Amino acid sequence: QVQLVESGGGLVQAGASLRLSCAASGINISNRAMGWFRQAPGKEREFVAAMSWRGGNFYYADSVQARFTISRDNAKNMVYLQMNSLKSEDTAVYYCATGRSKWLYDQVTEMAKTYEYDYWGQGTQVTVSS
């Protein structure tokens, strides 16, 4: 049974940092792209960041570019999201997901689409107070 478990969320003030973790079990993520998405109340789930199977390729949403960093440790079957300079608009439930591919080298923007991911975690809440 595949499980993705996110952790590291919490309540912080604007300008603070958080590091989210995603632990995968029942699946070897080393041959898959990995992504982070978020969903705020009343809004659709939106893409945050994605990383290729070996970690050489990245894709970020414009809203988090230069503030967030996705990373992975394939030996530990873990994915991380370092979030710096948090803003109130970053408040959301954050989800990690396994990509259906290693990476879409010729269609990188497709890595932002939810249909490119098959397994999802339950999410971790991030609340940023202004």
Contacts in CASP RR format, 6 or more apart in sequence:
PFRMAT RR
TARGET T0000
AUTHOR 0000-0000-0000
METHOD contacts of the structure
MODEL  1
QVQLVESGGGLVQAGASLRLSCAASGINISNRAMGWFRQAPGKEREFVAA
MSWRGGNFYYADSVQARFTISRDNAKNMVYLQMNSLKSEDTAVYYCATGR
SKWLYDQVTEMAKTYEYDYWGQGTQVTVSS
1 26 0 8 1.000
2 24 0 8 1.000
2 25 0 8 1.000
2 26 0 8 1.000
2 27 0 8 1.000
2 98 0 8 1.000
2 119 0 8 1.000
3 24 0 8 1.000
3 25 0 8 1.000
3 26 0 8 1.000
3 121 0 8 1.000
4 22 0 8 1.000
4 23 0 8 1.000
4 24 0 8 1.000
4 96 0 8 1.000
4 97 0 8 1.000
4 98 0 8 1.000
4 119 0 8 1.000
4 120 0 8 1.000
4 121 0 8 1.000
4 122 0 8 1.000
5 22 0 8 1.000
5 23 0 8 1.000
5 25 0 8 1.000
5 121 0 8 1.000
5 122 0 8 1.000
6 20 0 8 1.000
6 21 0 8 1.000
6 22 0 8 1.000
6 94 0 8 1.000
6 95 0 8 1.000
6 96 0 8 1.000
6 121 0 8 1.000
6 122 0 8 1.000
6 123 0 8 1.000
6 124 0 8 1.000
7 20 0 8 1.000
7 21 0 8 1.000
7 22 0 8 1.000
7 23 0 8 1.000
7 124 0 8 1.000
8 18 0 8 1.000
8 19 0 8 1.000
8 20 0 8 1.000
8 21 0 8 1.000
8 124 0 8 1.000
9 18 0 8 1.000
9 20 0 8 1.000
9 94 0 8 1.000
9 124 0 8 1.000
9 125 0 8 1.000
9 126 0 8 1.000
10 18 0 8 1.000
10 124 0 8 1.000
10 125 0 8 1.000
10 126 0 8 1.000
10 127 0 8 1.000
11 127 0 8 1.000
11 128 0 8 1.000
11 129 0 8 1.000
12 18 0 8 1.000
12 86 0 8 1.000
12 126 0 8 1.000
12 127 0 8 1.000
12 128 0 8 1.000
12 129 0 8 1.000
13 128 0 8 1.000
13 129 0 8 1.000
13 130 0 8 1.000
14 86 0 8 1.000
14 87 0 8 1.000
14 88 0 8 1.000
14 128 0 8 1.000
14 129 0 8 1.000
14 130 0 8 1.000
15 84 0 8 1.000
15 85 0 8 1.000
15 86 0 8 1.000
15 87 0 8 1.000
15 128 0 8 1.000
16 86 0 8 1.000
16 128 0 8 1.000
17 82 0 8 1.000
17 83 0 8 1.000
17 84 0 8 1.000
17 85 0 8 1.000
17 86 0 8 1.000
18 83 0 8 1.000
18 86 0 8 1.000
18 126 0 8 1.000
19 80 0 8 1.000
19 81 0 8 1.000
19 82 0 8 1.000
19 83 0 8 1.000
20 36 0 8 1.000
20 80 0 8 1.000
20 81 0 8 1.000
20 83 0 8 1.000
20 94 0 8 1.000
20 96 0 8 1.000
20 124 0 8 1.000
20 126 0 8 1.000
21 78 0 8 1.000
21 79 0 8 1.000
21 80 0 8 1.000
22 34 0 8 1.000
22 36 0 8 1.000
22 78 0 8 1.000
22 79 0 8 1.000
22 80 0 8 1.000
22 81 0 8 1.000
22 96 0 8 1.000
22 121 0 8 1.000
23 77 0 8 1.000
23 78 0 8 1.000
24 77 0 8 1.000
24 78 0 8 1.000
24 79 0 8 1.000
24 98 0 8 1.000
25 77 0 8 1.000
27 77 0 8 1.000
27 98 0 8 1.000
27 119 0 8 1.000
28 77 0 8 1.000
29 53 0 8 1.000
29 72 0 8 1.000
29 74 0 8 1.000
29 77 0 8 1.000
29 79 0 8 1.000
29 98 0 8 1.000
30 53 0 8 1.000
30 74 0 8 1.000
30 77 0 8 1.000
31 53 0 8 1.000
31 102 0 8 1.000
32 53 0 8 1.000
32 98 0 8 1.000
32 99 0 8 1.000
32 100 0 8 1.000
32 101 0 8 1.000
32 102 0 8 1.000
33 50 0 8 1.000
33 51 0 8 1.000
33 52 0 8 1.000
33 53 0 8 1.000
33 98 0 8 1.000
33 99 0 8 1.000
33 101 0 8 1.000
33 102 0 8 1.000
33 103 0 8 1.000
33 104 0 8 1.000
33 111 0 8 1.000
33 116 0 8 1.000
34 50 0 8 1.000
34 51 0 8 1.000
34 70 0 8 1.000
34 72 0 8 1.000
34 79 0 8 1.000
34 96 0 8 1.000
34 97 0 8 1.000
34 98 0 8 1.000
34 99 0 8 1.000
35 47 0 8 1.000
35 48 0 8 1.000
35 49 0 8 1.000
35 50 0 8 1.000
35 51 0 8 1.000
35 70 0 8 1.000
35 79 0 8 1.000
35 96 0 8 1.000
35 97 0 8 1.000
35 98 0 8 1.000
35 99 0 8 1.000
35 111 0 8 1.000
35 117 0 8 1.000
36 48 0 8 1.000
36 49 0 8 1.000
36 50 0 8 1.000
36 70 0 8 1.000
36 79 0 8 1.000
36 81 0 8 1.000
36 94 0 8 1.000
36 95 0 8 1.000
36 96 0 8 1.000
36 97 0 8 1.000
37 45 0 8 1.000
37 46 0 8 1.000
37 47 0 8 1.000
37 48 0 8 1.000
37 94 0 8 1.000
37 95 0 8 1.000
37 96 0 8 1.000
37 97 0 8 1.000
37 114 0 8 1.000
37 117 0 8 1.000
38 45 0 8 1.000
38 46 0 8 1.000
38 48 0 8 1.000
38 90 0 8 1.000
38 92 0 8 1.000
38 93 0 8 1.000
38 94 0 8 1.000
38 95 0 8 1.000
38 126 0 8 1.000
39 45 0 8 1.000
39 46 0 8 1.000
39 92 0 8 1.000
39 93 0 8 1.000
39 95 0 8 1.000
40 91 0 8 1.000
40 92 0 8 1.000
40 93 0 8 1.000
43 92 0 8 1.000
45 95 0 8 1.000
45 114 0 8 1.000
46 61 0 8 1.000
47 61 0 8 1.000
47 111 0 8 1.000
47 112 0 8 1.000
47 113 0 8 1.000
47 114 0 8 1.000
48 60 0 8 1.000
48 61 0 8 1.000
48 64 0 8 1.000
48 68 0 8 1.000
48 81 0 8 1.000
48 94 0 8 1.000
49 58 0 8 1.000
49 59 0 8 1.000
49 60 0 8 1.000
49 61 0 8 1.000
49 64 0 8 1.000
49 68 0 8 1.000
49 69 0 8 1.000
49 70 0 8 1.000
49 81 0 8 1.000
50 58 0 8 1.000
50 59 0 8 1.000
50 60 0 8 1.000
50 70 0 8 1.000
50 111 0 8 1.000
50 112 0 8 1.000
51 57 0 8 1.000
51 58 0 8 1.000
51 59 0 8 1.000
51 70 0 8 1.000
51 71 0 8 1.000
51 72 0 8 1.000
51 79 0 8 1.000
52 58 0 8 1.000
52 102 0 8 1.000
52 103 0 8 1.000
53 74 0 8 1.000
53 102 0 8 1.000
53 103 0 8 1.000
54 74 0 8 1.000
54 102 0 8 1.000
55 72 0 8 1.000
57 103 0 8 1.000
57 105 0 8 1.000
57 108 0 8 1.000
58 70 0 8 1.000
59 108 0 8 1.000
59 109 0 8 1.000
59 111 0 8 1.000
59 112 0 8 1.000
60 68 0 8 1.000
60 70 0 8 1.000
61 112 0 8 1.000
63 89 0 8 1.000
64 83 0 8 1.000
64 90 0 8 1.000
67 83 0 8 1.000
67 84 0 8 1.000
67 85 0 8 1.000
67 86 0 8 1.000
68 81 0 8 1.000
68 82 0 8 1.000
68 83 0 8 1.000
68 84 0 8 1.000
69 81 0 8 1.000
69 82 0 8 1.000
69 84 0 8 1.000
70 79 0 8 1.000
70 80 0 8 1.000
70 81 0 8 1.000
70 82 0 8 1.000
71 79 0 8 1.000
71 80 0 8 1.000
71 82 0 8 1.000
72 78 0 8 1.000
72 79 0 8 1.000
72 80 0 8 1.000
73 79 0 8 1.000
73 80 0 8 1.000
79 96 0 8 1.000
81 94 0 8 1.000
81 96 0 8 1.000
83 90 0 8 1.000
83 126 0 8 1.000
86 126 0 8 1.000
86 128 0 8 1.000
87 128 0 8 1.000
87 130 0 8 1.000
88 128 0 8 1.000
88 129 0 8 1.000
88 130 0 8 1.000
89 128 0 8 1.000
90 126 0 8 1.000
90 128 0 8 1.000
91 126 0 8 1.000
91 127 0 8 1.000
91 128 0 8 1.000
92 125 0 8 1.000
92 126 0 8 1.000
93 123 0 8 1.000
93 124 0 8 1.000
93 125 0 8 1.000
93 126 0 8 1.000
94 123 0 8 1.000
94 124 0 8 1.000
94 125 0 8 1.000
94 126 0 8 1.000
95 120 0 8 1.000
95 121 0 8 1.000
95 122 0 8 1.000
95 123 0 8 1.000
96 120 0 8 1.000
96 121 0 8 1.000
96 123 0 8 1.000
97 114 0 8 1.000
97 117 0 8 1.000
97 118 0 8 1.000
97 119 0 8 1.000
97 120 0 8 1.000
97 121 0 8 1.000
98 117 0 8 1.000
98 118 0 8 1.000
98 119 0 8 1.000
99 116 0 8 1.000
99 117 0 8 1.000
99 118 0 8 1.000
100 116 0 8 1.000
100 117 0 8 1.000
100 118 0 8 1.000
101 116 0 8 1.000
103 111 0 8 1.000
104 110 0 8 1.000
104 111 0 8 1.000
104 116 0 8 1.000
110 116 0 8 1.000
END
